[in-house]
Amino acid sequence: MIKKLKIIFSSLFVVSIVYFTFVFSSNEAFAHPSKKHKPMVCILEEDRTQGQKQTCKTALFFHRLCKLDQDCAILELEKRKQELEDKEKEIQAKEDEIKELEDEIGGLADCGDIPFNHKASSSAKIYQKPSSNSKVVAEVKKGQELLFFAPAQKDPKWSYVKVKNDNSCADGYIKQKFVIKKESEDKVVKVGPKLIKITDPVLSDDEKLMIIDAEGTISVSGAIQEGKIDKIMINDEEEIINSDNSFSFVIFVPKSGAEVRIIGSKNDKKIKELIFKIKVGK
């Protein structure tokens, strides 16, 4: 009996190899003209006729499988294959469900007693990634507290922040121009007789040149004269004017240097234009 079982399992192994080689292979060398085949049916041992049993017994004696045993083996392999595919689909569906839940939760965490050192200069959205096309994690109102971490490495026009969201905190990215320091809330930056003044890094006396130590991304701060300008455009992009009359922007400066063009307007009428170059090194 044991010898017979060994022969059966050995034959099944051979059939499985033959089956996957000839049935699932896409090699045209094994292709043949299409013709109708009778569907395979597995007839169990107890349901076979005496003649069928004898035929299969003879085949086993020569270490082979009869046609009935081959059909049963192939159908069993197909059943196992389908079960594996169904299981893989089930696992993938669970992974997708977990991913959706993670996206829905976002970066929520307990805020604790963290001191928030910045605030929103205007109503804005906080995104899961530094892109307006990504999922919105939270929305903030003007003056709402923010915990500023750092500018995004790939796009410094975005800042990574933490914001209170009901009883929790949400982490995400907000446009850099919407983030200001809380300390500047009740202070006004004085610019003297100038309509637009760059405060950091400093400009040359003629306001034509700024020198930095090395190439890279820098943050430039400035201020406008109160009541004279209500809109600031820097290199064709509008920046927020904070409640203390200050503004800031981030720019990448290569070794070859960069140019900054600032236009201040009042009621959509250009009032002041300031153009200067940024040079790397002395």
JODAGI-V252368 format. One record per run of one state. SS is the DSSP state (H for helix, E for strand, - for the rest). FROM is the first residue (numbers start at 1). LEN is the number of residues. If there is no record, write none. Layout:
SS&FROM&LEN, SS&FROM&LEN
//
This chain:
-&1&1, H&2&21, -&23&5, H&28&3, -&31&14, H&45&3, -&48&2, H&50&12, -&62&5, H&67&39, -&106&3, E&109&1, -&110&8, E&118&3, -&121&3, E&124&4, -&128&8, E&136&5, -&141&4, E&145&7, -&152&6, E&158&8, -&166&2, E&168&8, H&176&3, E&179&3, H&182&3, -&185&11, E&196&5, -&201&8, E&209&4, -&213&3, E&216&9, -&225&6, E&231&4, -&235&2, E&237&3, -&240&6, E&246&8, -&254&4, E&258&9, -&267&2, E&269&12, -&281&2
//
